[in-house]
Amino acid sequence: MSKDVKSVIDEFHQVVNMTPKELESWLDTNESQTVGQKDGDDESIGHKSGRRIIQLLQKKDDYTDDDLSHMKKVISYVHRHMAQQPSSNLEHTRWCYSLKNWGHDPLK
């Protein structure tokens, strides 16, 4: 495994601070389904990403190029979104809900 690949995997596991079980439970909530951009069907991009993140968290290695690409997308999204943090009442915000769809609970 190259150093670059390892750094992507390590950073992915740092920004995704929810366990597969926590993320799966969250994705089943109404709140998780109320946020995010839709791309033609009823499920938002972030919600789909959350389901993909669960699969990635359950893998130990043998990541495909597509897996690594999605990890980079998640890292980028979480960093960009964290920079837009509201000044108060983080818990019940679309900002928080959206981040959780991407596997990052900002309240942890």
N, C-alpha and C positions, 0 to 999 in steps of 0.2 A: 504494500500500500504506500503510495507516495505521500510525502509530507503535506502537500496541498489537500489531498483527499482526507487525510487524517484531521487536518485543521478544520475542514468543513464539517466533518462528522462531530468533532469535539464541540465546535461552536453551536451546531444544531442542538446538541444535548444540553448546552448551557441555556440557550434561549427558550427551549421547550421545557418548561418547569412543571408541567402536569404529567402525571402518569397516564398510561393508556386507559386505565379504569376511570380516572378522574375526567379525562377528556371525553371518553365515551358517555359517561353520565351527563356531562355538560352538554354535549351535542344533542341529547334527548330532551333538553329543556326548551320551553317556548322562547325564552330569552335568546338562546343561541340562534334561533331561526328568525329573529326579528331584525337582525343586522346583516349588513354586507350587500355587495352588488350581485345581482343575478345575471347570469350569462345565457339566458334563453330558456331555462327551466325554473322549477320552483325552488331549487337549492342554490344558496349563495356560493360564490367562489370560496370564501373563507370556510364555510361549512364543509364543502367538498374537501378542502385542504385539511381540515381537522380529521376527517376519516382517513385520508392518506397518511397523515402524521401518525395515527394509531398504528397503521401497518409498518411504517418506518421504525417506530419505537420497538416493535416486536421483533424486528430483524436484528441479528447480532453482527452480521457482516454480509459480504456478497452483495453489496449495493450496486445497482445498475447506474449508468450515466443519468438515466431519467430520475432515479432516486436522489442522486447527488444534486441534480438540477433543482428538484423540489426542495431539498434541504436549503439550498442557497436562497431560493425564493422566500422560504419561511424566515430565515435569518434576516434578510433584507426587510421584509414586511414588519417584523417585530421591532427592529432598530428604528425604522422610519416612524412607526406608529407610537413607540415610546417617546419619541421626540415631540409628539403632539399632545402630551399628557395634560388633561384639564387641571385647573388649579385647586379644585375641591370636589368632594363627594364622588370619589372614583368608583365606588362599589357598584352603583346602579346606573352606569352610563353605557351608552352605545360603544364608547371607546373601550371600556373594560370588556364588554361582551364580545366585541370583535377580536380583541387580542386573545381571549380565551378560545375562540373558534380556531385560532392559529396555534393553540397549545401553550400559550403563555398567560399565566395568571399574574397580573401586576400587583395583586394584593398579597402574594406570598413573600 
